[in-house]
Amino acid sequence: MDEALAALGVSVPIRHAVSSLVSGPPSDIQAAALGDAVGGRDLLAVAPTGSGKSLVFAVAVAHRLAGSPSVPGRPRALVVAPTRELAAQCAEVVAEVCAGAGLRVASFVGGQPLSRDRRALVAPVDVAVGTPGRLADLLRGGALTATDATVVVLDEVDQLLGPSFADQTAMLLAAWEGATLLATTATADDAVVEDMRGRRPGLAVHRVTIPSPTAADGAASSTTSGPPRRLVVVATADPDAFAATLASRCRRALFFVPRRDAVEPLRAAIAATGVPASGVDGSASPTRRASAFAELTSGAARVLVTTDLAGRGLDLAAIGHVVHVGPPHSVADLVHRSGRTGRGDAATGVVAALVRPHEVARVRAQATEAGMTVEVVNPADRSAGERLTAAFGPEIDRPRRRREPAPPARSRRPARSRDHRPKRKHRS
């Protein structure tokens, strides 16, 4: 990586900062996109999750901004991410790389007072990282301006251009119209590419795909590294009940449900079996969201039940199982959710979908379009037990529950007040 950056003219301090994060040669998407990114060209980088796309725009931002000061309220680079957790992760990577250039990075996300973000912009900020809603609020309020804009980054651009964030993203792109646009995602169809080219006619598109899996790849997907290539589909009449049973085989797993109101019932059902489980959705407070991810990372919870809040971009270490409880909404959701395991050089875990029998064809079509092989398991078959053990592993011993001490026995004697004194009899 250091030699590749040196060939592009990246300064030594920035290269040292990058070497503290990664080692070895650049990934395929880094080798393809870094030249255009550092050179100041508008680009769209499409590559599997965990392939190092964040490092591409982090290096470009640090290289383009190095050597010049910023003015309060006028950051020279803007990084936009769809969720608070992804924005925090982007800010961490960008800050590590930009530290080599002496640049200040600040994050601006919802869930905290707007006044705090306004105060943060009183001092010079070189790179502003945040969610589209909060950045749009700061832009409307005048605390944030695009006067000195040099680079704008859209991470998970297909989601930012979708219906949930389209208006806010359009406002930010209009304000930063003169800045270089760097966009990244793991899934971008022709409509997204055309939309991007309509906004930036000279856009360079770099796309890296994983090769189609073979039968051997599918059989060994739990031991190989990189994005998952196999999907185990369990056809069951009650996916929620089967999910609670399956949790006993998981040591660190993400269970994705389609709706917010399905998170707590499934979490409670899994916890009732003795498996430590946590749950979180987009309506939770920032403190609760951070706590839920920390419980999974530390091992306090073996299972995290969540919505698509955790489906994009998050780098969660050593995820052994990704379970879709119900069919994913789209092929993109299947790809992004499944990509929480097997990130970078990490070993790929097991990816499963628990669906009703009439939903199997839909999930099979999604997996085929995503380039994954499909194995269908019917729990009613005689060989189902052996196949489930082969796919998910044996049940893991549940932690012993500590017995709560019995409440102290209540005395029949009425309690007396400390201040109680017997009345003295007065002699007549």
Contacts in CASP RR format, 6 or more apart in sequence:
PFRMAT RR
TARGET T0000
AUTHOR 0000-0000-0000
METHOD contacts of the structure
MODEL  1
MDEALAALGVSVPIRHAVSSLVSGPPSDIQAAALGDAVGGRDLLAVAPTG
SGKSLVFAVAVAHRLAGSPSVPGRPRALVVAPTRELAAQCAEVVAEVCAG
AGLRVASFVGGQPLSRDRRALVAPVDVAVGTPGRLADLLRGGALTATDAT
VVVLDEVDQLLGPSFADQTAMLLAAWEGATLLATTATADDAVVEDMRGRR
PGLAVHRVTIPSPTAADGAASSTTSGPPRRLVVVATADPDAFAATLASRC
RRALFFVPRRDAVEPLRAAIAATGVPASGVDGSASPTRRASAFAELTSGA
ARVLVTTDLAGRGLDLAAIGHVVHVGPPHSVADLVHRSGRTGRGDAATGV
VAALVRPHEVARVRAQATEAGMTVEVVNPADRSAGERLTAAFGPEIDRPR
RRREPAPPARSRRPARSRDHRPKRKHRS
1 18 0 8 1.000
1 19 0 8 1.000
1 22 0 8 1.000
1 23 0 8 1.000
1 24 0 8 1.000
1 25 0 8 1.000
1 26 0 8 1.000
1 30 0 8 1.000
2 15 0 8 1.000
2 18 0 8 1.000
2 19 0 8 1.000
4 25 0 8 1.000
4 26 0 8 1.000
4 30 0 8 1.000
4 31 0 8 1.000
4 34 0 8 1.000
5 14 0 8 1.000
5 15 0 8 1.000
5 18 0 8 1.000
5 34 0 8 1.000
5 59 0 8 1.000
6 15 0 8 1.000
8 34 0 8 1.000
8 35 0 8 1.000
8 38 0 8 1.000
8 39 0 8 1.000
8 63 0 8 1.000
9 38 0 8 1.000
9 63 0 8 1.000
10 38 0 8 1.000
10 59 0 8 1.000
10 63 0 8 1.000
11 63 0 8 1.000
11 66 0 8 1.000
11 101 0 8 1.000
13 100 0 8 1.000
13 101 0 8 1.000
13 102 0 8 1.000
14 59 0 8 1.000
14 62 0 8 1.000
14 63 0 8 1.000
14 66 0 8 1.000
14 97 0 8 1.000
14 100 0 8 1.000
14 101 0 8 1.000
16 100 0 8 1.000
17 62 0 8 1.000
17 96 0 8 1.000
17 97 0 8 1.000
17 98 0 8 1.000
17 99 0 8 1.000
17 100 0 8 1.000
18 55 0 8 1.000
18 59 0 8 1.000
18 97 0 8 1.000
20 96 0 8 1.000
21 55 0 8 1.000
21 93 0 8 1.000
21 96 0 8 1.000
21 97 0 8 1.000
22 55 0 8 1.000
25 31 0 8 1.000
26 34 0 8 1.000
27 47 0 8 1.000
27 51 0 8 1.000
27 52 0 8 1.000
27 344 0 8 1.000
28 47 0 8 1.000
28 51 0 8 1.000
28 208 0 8 1.000
29 45 0 8 1.000
29 47 0 8 1.000
29 51 0 8 1.000
29 52 0 8 1.000
29 53 0 8 1.000
29 56 0 8 1.000
29 206 0 8 1.000
29 208 0 8 1.000
30 51 0 8 1.000
30 52 0 8 1.000
30 55 0 8 1.000
30 56 0 8 1.000
32 45 0 8 1.000
32 206 0 8 1.000
32 208 0 8 1.000
33 43 0 8 1.000
33 45 0 8 1.000
33 53 0 8 1.000
33 56 0 8 1.000
33 204 0 8 1.000
33 206 0 8 1.000
34 56 0 8 1.000
34 59 0 8 1.000
34 60 0 8 1.000
36 43 0 8 1.000
36 204 0 8 1.000
36 206 0 8 1.000
37 43 0 8 1.000
37 45 0 8 1.000
37 56 0 8 1.000
37 57 0 8 1.000
37 59 0 8 1.000
37 60 0 8 1.000
37 182 0 8 1.000
38 59 0 8 1.000
38 60 0 8 1.000
38 63 0 8 1.000
38 64 0 8 1.000
39 60 0 8 1.000
40 60 0 8 1.000
40 64 0 8 1.000
40 151 0 8 1.000
40 180 0 8 1.000
41 180 0 8 1.000
41 202 0 8 1.000
41 204 0 8 1.000
42 180 0 8 1.000
42 181 0 8 1.000
42 182 0 8 1.000
42 200 0 8 1.000
42 202 0 8 1.000
42 203 0 8 1.000
42 204 0 8 1.000
43 181 0 8 1.000
43 182 0 8 1.000
43 183 0 8 1.000
43 203 0 8 1.000
43 204 0 8 1.000
43 205 0 8 1.000
43 206 0 8 1.000
44 157 0 8 1.000
44 183 0 8 1.000
44 184 0 8 1.000
44 185 0 8 1.000
44 188 0 8 1.000
44 193 0 8 1.000
44 196 0 8 1.000
44 203 0 8 1.000
44 204 0 8 1.000
44 205 0 8 1.000
44 206 0 8 1.000
45 53 0 8 1.000
45 56 0 8 1.000
45 182 0 8 1.000
45 183 0 8 1.000
45 184 0 8 1.000
45 185 0 8 1.000
45 206 0 8 1.000
46 184 0 8 1.000
46 185 0 8 1.000
46 186 0 8 1.000
46 187 0 8 1.000
46 188 0 8 1.000
46 205 0 8 1.000
46 206 0 8 1.000
46 207 0 8 1.000
46 208 0 8 1.000
47 53 0 8 1.000
47 184 0 8 1.000
47 186 0 8 1.000
47 206 0 8 1.000
47 207 0 8 1.000
47 208 0 8 1.000
48 186 0 8 1.000
48 208 0 8 1.000
48 209 0 8 1.000
48 210 0 8 1.000
48 226 0 8 1.000
48 227 0 8 1.000
48 339 0 8 1.000
49 186 0 8 1.000
49 227 0 8 1.000
49 313 0 8 1.000
49 335 0 8 1.000
49 336 0 8 1.000
49 339 0 8 1.000
49 340 0 8 1.000
49 343 0 8 1.000
50 226 0 8 1.000
50 227 0 8 1.000
50 313 0 8 1.000
50 315 0 8 1.000
50 339 0 8 1.000
50 342 0 8 1.000
50 343 0 8 1.000
50 344 0 8 1.000
51 208 0 8 1.000
51 344 0 8 1.000
52 344 0 8 1.000
53 155 0 8 1.000
53 184 0 8 1.000
54 89 0 8 1.000
54 90 0 8 1.000
54 93 0 8 1.000
54 94 0 8 1.000
54 155 0 8 1.000
54 184 0 8 1.000
55 93 0 8 1.000
55 97 0 8 1.000
56 182 0 8 1.000
56 184 0 8 1.000
57 79 0 8 1.000
57 94 0 8 1.000
57 151 0 8 1.000
57 153 0 8 1.000
57 155 0 8 1.000
57 182 0 8 1.000
57 184 0 8 1.000
58 93 0 8 1.000
58 94 0 8 1.000
58 96 0 8 1.000
58 97 0 8 1.000
58 98 0 8 1.000
59 97 0 8 1.000
60 151 0 8 1.000
60 180 0 8 1.000
60 182 0 8 1.000
61 77 0 8 1.000
61 79 0 8 1.000
61 94 0 8 1.000
61 97 0 8 1.000
61 98 0 8 1.000
61 127 0 8 1.000
61 151 0 8 1.000
61 153 0 8 1.000
62 94 0 8 1.000
62 97 0 8 1.000
62 98 0 8 1.000
62 100 0 8 1.000
62 101 0 8 1.000
62 103 0 8 1.000
63 101 0 8 1.000
64 77 0 8 1.000
64 150 0 8 1.000
64 151 0 8 1.000
64 180 0 8 1.000
65 76 0 8 1.000
65 77 0 8 1.000
65 98 0 8 1.000
65 101 0 8 1.000
65 103 0 8 1.000
65 126 0 8 1.000
65 127 0 8 1.000
65 150 0 8 1.000
65 151 0 8 1.000
66 101 0 8 1.000
66 102 0 8 1.000
66 103 0 8 1.000
67 101 0 8 1.000
68 76 0 8 1.000
69 124 0 8 1.000
70 76 0 8 1.000
70 104 0 8 1.000
70 124 0 8 1.000
70 125 0 8 1.000
70 126 0 8 1.000
70 148 0 8 1.000
71 124 0 8 1.000
71 147 0 8 1.000
71 148 0 8 1.000
72 121 0 8 1.000
72 122 0 8 1.000
72 123 0 8 1.000
72 124 0 8 1.000
72 125 0 8 1.000
73 121 0 8 1.000
73 122 0 8 1.000
73 124 0 8 1.000
73 125 0 8 1.000
73 143 0 8 1.000
73 144 0 8 1.000
73 145 0 8 1.000
74 145 0 8 1.000
74 146 0 8 1.000
74 147 0 8 1.000
74 148 0 8 1.000
75 121 0 8 1.000
75 125 0 8 1.000
75 126 0 8 1.000
75 127 0 8 1.000
75 128 0 8 1.000
75 144 0 8 1.000
75 148 0 8 1.000
75 149 0 8 1.000
76 126 0 8 1.000
76 127 0 8 1.000
76 148 0 8 1.000
76 149 0 8 1.000
76 150 0 8 1.000
76 151 0 8 1.000
77 126 0 8 1.000
77 127 0 8 1.000
77 128 0 8 1.000
77 149 0 8 1.000
77 150 0 8 1.000
77 151 0 8 1.000
77 152 0 8 1.000
77 153 0 8 1.000
77 179 0 8 1.000
78 127 0 8 1.000
78 128 0 8 1.000
78 129 0 8 1.000
78 135 0 8 1.000
78 146 0 8 1.000
78 149 0 8 1.000
78 151 0 8 1.000
78 152 0 8 1.000
78 153 0 8 1.000
78 172 0 8 1.000
78 176 0 8 1.000
78 179 0 8 1.000
79 87 0 8 1.000
79 90 0 8 1.000
79 91 0 8 1.000
79 94 0 8 1.000
79 127 0 8 1.000
79 128 0 8 1.000
79 129 0 8 1.000
79 130 0 8 1.000
79 152 0 8 1.000
79 153 0 8 1.000
79 155 0 8 1.000
80 130 0 8 1.000
80 131 0 8 1.000
80 132 0 8 1.000
80 135 0 8 1.000
80 152 0 8 1.000
80 153 0 8 1.000
80 154 0 8 1.000
80 155 0 8 1.000
80 160 0 8 1.000
80 169 0 8 1.000
80 172 0 8 1.000
81 87 0 8 1.000
81 89 0 8 1.000
81 90 0 8 1.000
81 129 0 8 1.000
81 130 0 8 1.000
81 131 0 8 1.000
81 155 0 8 1.000
81 156 0 8 1.000
82 131 0 8 1.000
82 132 0 8 1.000
82 155 0 8 1.000
82 156 0 8 1.000
82 159 0 8 1.000
82 160 0 8 1.000
82 164 0 8 1.000
82 165 0 8 1.000
82 312 0 8 1.000
83 131 0 8 1.000
83 309 0 8 1.000
83 312 0 8 1.000
84 109 0 8 1.000
84 110 0 8 1.000
84 111 0 8 1.000
84 131 0 8 1.000
84 286 0 8 1.000
84 289 0 8 1.000
85 289 0 8 1.000
85 293 0 8 1.000
85 309 0 8 1.000
85 310 0 8 1.000
85 314 0 8 1.000
86 155 0 8 1.000
86 156 0 8 1.000
86 312 0 8 1.000
86 313 0 8 1.000
86 314 0 8 1.000
87 107 0 8 1.000
87 109 0 8 1.000
87 129 0 8 1.000
87 130 0 8 1.000
87 131 0 8 1.000
88 107 0 8 1.000
88 109 0 8 1.000
89 313 0 8 1.000
89 314 0 8 1.000
89 315 0 8 1.000
90 129 0 8 1.000
90 130 0 8 1.000
90 155 0 8 1.000
91 105 0 8 1.000
91 106 0 8 1.000
91 107 0 8 1.000
91 129 0 8 1.000
91 130 0 8 1.000
94 105 0 8 1.000
94 127 0 8 1.000
94 129 0 8 1.000
95 105 0 8 1.000
98 104 0 8 1.000
98 105 0 8 1.000
98 126 0 8 1.000
98 127 0 8 1.000
103 126 0 8 1.000
103 127 0 8 1.000
104 123 0 8 1.000
104 124 0 8 1.000
104 125 0 8 1.000
104 126 0 8 1.000
104 127 0 8 1.000
105 125 0 8 1.000
105 126 0 8 1.000
105 127 0 8 1.000
105 129 0 8 1.000
106 120 0 8 1.000
106 121 0 8 1.000
106 125 0 8 1.000
106 127 0 8 1.000
106 128 0 8 1.000
106 129 0 8 1.000
107 128 0 8 1.000
107 129 0 8 1.000
107 130 0 8 1.000
108 117 0 8 1.000
108 120 0 8 1.000
108 128 0 8 1.000
108 129 0 8 1.000
108 130 0 8 1.000
108 131 0 8 1.000
108 134 0 8 1.000
108 135 0 8 1.000
108 138 0 8 1.000
109 130 0 8 1.000
109 131 0 8 1.000
109 134 0 8 1.000
109 286 0 8 1.000
110 131 0 8 1.000
110 133 0 8 1.000
110 134 0 8 1.000
110 286 0 8 1.000
111 285 0 8 1.000
111 286 0 8 1.000
112 286 0 8 1.000
114 134 0 8 1.000
114 137 0 8 1.000
114 138 0 8 1.000
117 134 0 8 1.000
117 138 0 8 1.000
117 143 0 8 1.000
118 138 0 8 1.000
118 143 0 8 1.000
121 128 0 8 1.000
121 138 0 8 1.000
121 143 0 8 1.000
121 144 0 8 1.000
128 135 0 8 1.000
128 144 0 8 1.000
132 160 0 8 1.000
132 165 0 8 1.000
132 168 0 8 1.000
132 169 0 8 1.000
132 172 0 8 1.000
133 165 0 8 1.000
133 168 0 8 1.000
135 144 0 8 1.000
135 168 0 8 1.000
135 172 0 8 1.000
136 168 0 8 1.000
136 171 0 8 1.000
136 172 0 8 1.000
138 144 0 8 1.000
139 145 0 8 1.000
139 146 0 8 1.000
139 171 0 8 1.000
139 172 0 8 1.000
139 175 0 8 1.000
145 175 0 8 1.000
146 175 0 8 1.000
146 176 0 8 1.000
146 179 0 8 1.000
149 175 0 8 1.000
149 176 0 8 1.000
149 178 0 8 1.000
149 179 0 8 1.000
150 179 0 8 1.000
150 180 0 8 1.000
151 179 0 8 1.000
151 180 0 8 1.000
151 182 0 8 1.000
152 172 0 8 1.000
152 173 0 8 1.000
152 176 0 8 1.000
152 179 0 8 1.000
152 180 0 8 1.000
152 181 0 8 1.000
152 182 0 8 1.000
153 181 0 8 1.000
153 182 0 8 1.000
153 183 0 8 1.000
153 184 0 8 1.000
154 160 0 8 1.000
154 161 0 8 1.000
154 169 0 8 1.000
154 181 0 8 1.000
154 182 0 8 1.000
154 183 0 8 1.000
154 184 0 8 1.000
155 183 0 8 1.000
155 184 0 8 1.000
155 185 0 8 1.000
155 313 0 8 1.000
156 184 0 8 1.000
156 185 0 8 1.000
156 312 0 8 1.000
156 313 0 8 1.000
157 183 0 8 1.000
157 184 0 8 1.000
157 185 0 8 1.000
157 188 0 8 1.000
157 192 0 8 1.000
157 196 0 8 1.000
158 185 0 8 1.000
158 187 0 8 1.000
158 188 0 8 1.000
158 189 0 8 1.000
158 192 0 8 1.000
158 332 0 8 1.000
159 165 0 8 1.000
159 185 0 8 1.000
159 312 0 8 1.000
160 166 0 8 1.000
160 169 0 8 1.000
161 169 0 8 1.000
161 192 0 8 1.000
161 195 0 8 1.000
161 196 0 8 1.000
173 181 0 8 1.000
173 199 0 8 1.000
181 196 0 8 1.000
181 199 0 8 1.000
181 200 0 8 1.000
181 203 0 8 1.000
183 196 0 8 1.000
185 192 0 8 1.000
186 313 0 8 1.000
186 335 0 8 1.000
186 336 0 8 1.000
186 339 0 8 1.000
187 331 0 8 1.000
187 332 0 8 1.000
187 335 0 8 1.000
187 336 0 8 1.000
188 207 0 8 1.000
193 205 0 8 1.000
196 203 0 8 1.000
196 205 0 8 1.000
197 203 0 8 1.000
210 226 0 8 1.000
210 227 0 8 1.000
210 229 0 8 1.000
210 371 0 8 1.000
212 371 0 8 1.000
213 221 0 8 1.000
213 229 0 8 1.000
213 230 0 8 1.000
213 371 0 8 1.000
213 372 0 8 1.000
213 373 0 8 1.000
215 373 0 8 1.000
217 224 0 8 1.000
217 229 0 8 1.000
217 230 0 8 1.000
217 373 0 8 1.000
218 229 0 8 1.000
218 230 0 8 1.000
218 373 0 8 1.000
219 230 0 8 1.000
221 228 0 8 1.000
221 229 0 8 1.000
221 230 0 8 1.000
221 348 0 8 1.000
221 349 0 8 1.000
221 350 0 8 1.000
222 347 0 8 1.000
222 348 0 8 1.000
222 349 0 8 1.000
222 350 0 8 1.000
223 347 0 8 1.000
223 348 0 8 1.000
224 347 0 8 1.000
224 348 0 8 1.000
225 342 0 8 1.000
225 344 0 8 1.000
225 345 0 8 1.000
225 346 0 8 1.000
225 347 0 8 1.000
225 348 0 8 1.000
226 342 0 8 1.000
226 343 0 8 1.000
226 344 0 8 1.000
226 345 0 8 1.000
226 346 0 8 1.000
226 348 0 8 1.000
227 338 0 8 1.000
227 339 0 8 1.000
227 342 0 8 1.000
227 348 0 8 1.000
228 322 0 8 1.000
228 338 0 8 1.000
228 339 0 8 1.000
228 341 0 8 1.000
228 342 0 8 1.000
228 348 0 8 1.000
228 349 0 8 1.000
228 351 0 8 1.000
228 372 0 8 1.000
229 348 0 8 1.000
229 371 0 8 1.000
229 372 0 8 1.000
229 373 0 8 1.000
230 351 0 8 1.000
230 372 0 8 1.000
230 373 0 8 1.000
230 374 0 8 1.000
230 375 0 8 1.000
231 334 0 8 1.000
231 338 0 8 1.000
231 351 0 8 1.000
231 352 0 8 1.000
231 353 0 8 1.000
231 363 0 8 1.000
231 367 0 8 1.000
231 372 0 8 1.000
231 373 0 8 1.000
231 374 0 8 1.000
231 375 0 8 1.000
232 350 0 8 1.000
232 351 0 8 1.000
232 352 0 8 1.000
232 353 0 8 1.000
232 375 0 8 1.000
232 377 0 8 1.000
232 391 0 8 1.000
232 392 0 8 1.000
233 352 0 8 1.000
233 353 0 8 1.000
233 355 0 8 1.000
233 360 0 8 1.000
233 363 0 8 1.000
233 364 0 8 1.000
233 367 0 8 1.000
233 374 0 8 1.000
233 375 0 8 1.000
233 376 0 8 1.000
233 377 0 8 1.000
234 242 0 8 1.000
234 246 0 8 1.000
234 352 0 8 1.000
234 353 0 8 1.000
234 354 0 8 1.000
234 355 0 8 1.000
234 376 0 8 1.000
234 377 0 8 1.000
234 378 0 8 1.000
234 379 0 8 1.000
234 388 0 8 1.000
235 355 0 8 1.000
235 356 0 8 1.000
235 357 0 8 1.000
235 360 0 8 1.000
235 376 0 8 1.000
235 377 0 8 1.000
235 378 0 8 1.000
235 379 0 8 1.000
236 242 0 8 1.000
236 354 0 8 1.000
236 355 0 8 1.000
236 356 0 8 1.000
236 357 0 8 1.000
236 379 0 8 1.000
237 356 0 8 1.000
237 357 0 8 1.000
239 325 0 8 1.000
239 326 0 8 1.000
239 354 0 8 1.000
239 355 0 8 1.000
239 356 0 8 1.000
240 262 0 8 1.000
240 265 0 8 1.000
240 266 0 8 1.000
240 269 0 8 1.000
240 325 0 8 1.000
241 269 0 8 1.000
242 354 0 8 1.000
242 379 0 8 1.000
243 255 0 8 1.000
243 266 0 8 1.000
243 269 0 8 1.000
243 270 0 8 1.000
243 323 0 8 1.000
243 325 0 8 1.000
243 354 0 8 1.000
244 266 0 8 1.000
244 269 0 8 1.000
244 270 0 8 1.000
244 272 0 8 1.000
244 273 0 8 1.000
245 273 0 8 1.000
246 323 0 8 1.000
246 352 0 8 1.000
246 354 0 8 1.000
246 392 0 8 1.000
247 253 0 8 1.000
247 255 0 8 1.000
247 270 0 8 1.000
247 273 0 8 1.000
247 275 0 8 1.000
247 277 0 8 1.000
247 302 0 8 1.000
247 303 0 8 1.000
248 273 0 8 1.000
248 275 0 8 1.000
248 395 0 8 1.000
248 396 0 8 1.000
248 398 0 8 1.000
249 321 0 8 1.000
249 388 0 8 1.000
249 392 0 8 1.000
249 393 0 8 1.000
249 394 0 8 1.000
249 395 0 8 1.000
249 396 0 8 1.000
250 275 0 8 1.000
250 302 0 8 1.000
250 303 0 8 1.000
250 320 0 8 1.000
250 321 0 8 1.000
250 323 0 8 1.000
250 392 0 8 1.000
250 396 0 8 1.000
251 302 0 8 1.000
251 320 0 8 1.000
251 396 0 8 1.000
252 296 0 8 1.000
252 299 0 8 1.000
252 302 0 8 1.000
252 318 0 8 1.000
252 319 0 8 1.000
252 320 0 8 1.000
252 321 0 8 1.000
253 302 0 8 1.000
253 303 0 8 1.000
253 304 0 8 1.000
253 319 0 8 1.000
253 320 0 8 1.000
253 321 0 8 1.000
253 322 0 8 1.000
253 323 0 8 1.000
254 296 0 8 1.000
254 303 0 8 1.000
254 304 0 8 1.000
254 306 0 8 1.000
254 310 0 8 1.000
254 311 0 8 1.000
254 316 0 8 1.000
254 319 0 8 1.000
254 321 0 8 1.000
254 322 0 8 1.000
254 323 0 8 1.000
254 337 0 8 1.000
254 340 0 8 1.000
255 266 0 8 1.000
255 270 0 8 1.000
255 303 0 8 1.000
255 304 0 8 1.000
255 305 0 8 1.000
255 306 0 8 1.000
255 323 0 8 1.000
255 325 0 8 1.000
256 306 0 8 1.000
256 307 0 8 1.000
256 308 0 8 1.000
256 310 0 8 1.000
256 311 0 8 1.000
256 322 0 8 1.000
256 323 0 8 1.000
256 324 0 8 1.000
256 325 0 8 1.000
256 328 0 8 1.000
256 337 0 8 1.000
257 263 0 8 1.000
257 266 0 8 1.000
257 305 0 8 1.000
257 306 0 8 1.000
257 307 0 8 1.000
257 325 0 8 1.000
257 326 0 8 1.000
258 307 0 8 1.000
258 325 0 8 1.000
258 326 0 8 1.000
258 327 0 8 1.000
258 329 0 8 1.000
259 307 0 8 1.000
260 281 0 8 1.000
260 282 0 8 1.000
260 283 0 8 1.000
260 307 0 8 1.000
262 325 0 8 1.000
263 279 0 8 1.000
263 280 0 8 1.000
263 281 0 8 1.000
263 305 0 8 1.000
263 306 0 8 1.000
263 307 0 8 1.000
264 279 0 8 1.000
266 305 0 8 1.000
266 325 0 8 1.000
267 277 0 8 1.000
267 278 0 8 1.000
267 279 0 8 1.000
267 303 0 8 1.000
267 305 0 8 1.000
270 277 0 8 1.000
270 303 0 8 1.000
270 305 0 8 1.000
271 277 0 8 1.000
273 398 0 8 1.000
274 398 0 8 1.000
274 399 0 8 1.000
274 401 0 8 1.000
275 302 0 8 1.000
275 303 0 8 1.000
275 398 0 8 1.000
276 299 0 8 1.000
276 300 0 8 1.000
276 301 0 8 1.000
276 302 0 8 1.000
276 303 0 8 1.000
276 399 0 8 1.000
277 301 0 8 1.000
277 302 0 8 1.000
277 303 0 8 1.000
277 304 0 8 1.000
277 305 0 8 1.000
278 291 0 8 1.000
278 292 0 8 1.000
278 295 0 8 1.000
278 296 0 8 1.000
278 300 0 8 1.000
278 301 0 8 1.000
278 303 0 8 1.000
278 304 0 8 1.000
278 305 0 8 1.000
279 292 0 8 1.000
279 304 0 8 1.000
279 305 0 8 1.000
279 306 0 8 1.000
280 288 0 8 1.000
280 289 0 8 1.000
280 292 0 8 1.000
280 293 0 8 1.000
280 304 0 8 1.000
280 305 0 8 1.000
280 306 0 8 1.000
280 309 0 8 1.000
280 310 0 8 1.000
281 306 0 8 1.000
281 307 0 8 1.000
281 309 0 8 1.000
282 289 0 8 1.000
282 307 0 8 1.000
282 309 0 8 1.000
284 292 0 8 1.000
289 309 0 8 1.000
292 301 0 8 1.000
292 304 0 8 1.000
292 306 0 8 1.000
293 304 0 8 1.000
293 310 0 8 1.000
293 314 0 8 1.000
293 316 0 8 1.000
294 300 0 8 1.000
295 301 0 8 1.000
295 304 0 8 1.000
296 303 0 8 1.000
296 304 0 8 1.000
296 316 0 8 1.000
297 316 0 8 1.000
297 317 0 8 1.000
302 396 0 8 1.000
304 310 0 8 1.000
308 329 0 8 1.000
308 333 0 8 1.000
308 336 0 8 1.000
308 337 0 8 1.000
310 316 0 8 1.000
310 340 0 8 1.000
311 333 0 8 1.000
311 336 0 8 1.000
311 337 0 8 1.000
311 340 0 8 1.000
312 336 0 8 1.000
313 336 0 8 1.000
314 340 0 8 1.000
315 343 0 8 1.000
316 340 0 8 1.000
317 346 0 8 1.000
318 346 0 8 1.000
319 340 0 8 1.000
319 341 0 8 1.000
319 342 0 8 1.000
319 349 0 8 1.000
320 341 0 8 1.000
320 349 0 8 1.000
320 350 0 8 1.000
321 341 0 8 1.000
321 349 0 8 1.000
321 350 0 8 1.000
321 351 0 8 1.000
321 352 0 8 1.000
321 392 0 8 1.000
322 337 0 8 1.000
322 338 0 8 1.000
322 339 0 8 1.000
322 340 0 8 1.000
322 341 0 8 1.000
322 349 0 8 1.000
322 350 0 8 1.000
322 351 0 8 1.000
322 352 0 8 1.000
323 351 0 8 1.000
323 352 0 8 1.000
323 353 0 8 1.000
323 354 0 8 1.000
324 334 0 8 1.000
324 337 0 8 1.000
324 351 0 8 1.000
324 352 0 8 1.000
324 353 0 8 1.000
324 354 0 8 1.000
324 355 0 8 1.000
324 363 0 8 1.000
325 354 0 8 1.000
326 353 0 8 1.000
326 354 0 8 1.000
326 355 0 8 1.000
326 356 0 8 1.000
326 359 0 8 1.000
327 353 0 8 1.000
327 355 0 8 1.000
327 359 0 8 1.000
327 362 0 8 1.000
327 363 0 8 1.000
327 366 0 8 1.000
328 334 0 8 1.000
328 337 0 8 1.000
328 353 0 8 1.000
328 363 0 8 1.000
328 366 0 8 1.000
330 366 0 8 1.000
331 366 0 8 1.000
331 369 0 8 1.000
331 370 0 8 1.000
334 363 0 8 1.000
334 366 0 8 1.000
334 367 0 8 1.000
334 370 0 8 1.000
335 370 0 8 1.000
338 351 0 8 1.000
338 370 0 8 1.000
338 372 0 8 1.000
341 348 0 8 1.000
341 349 0 8 1.000
341 350 0 8 1.000
341 351 0 8 1.000
342 348 0 8 1.000
342 349 0 8 1.000
350 391 0 8 1.000
350 392 0 8 1.000
351 372 0 8 1.000
352 391 0 8 1.000
352 392 0 8 1.000
353 363 0 8 1.000
353 367 0 8 1.000
355 362 0 8 1.000
355 363 0 8 1.000
360 376 0 8 1.000
363 374 0 8 1.000
364 374 0 8 1.000
364 376 0 8 1.000
367 373 0 8 1.000
367 374 0 8 1.000
368 374 0 8 1.000
375 391 0 8 1.000
377 384 0 8 1.000
377 387 0 8 1.000
377 388 0 8 1.000
377 391 0 8 1.000
378 384 0 8 1.000
379 385 0 8 1.000
379 388 0 8 1.000
381 387 0 8 1.000
END
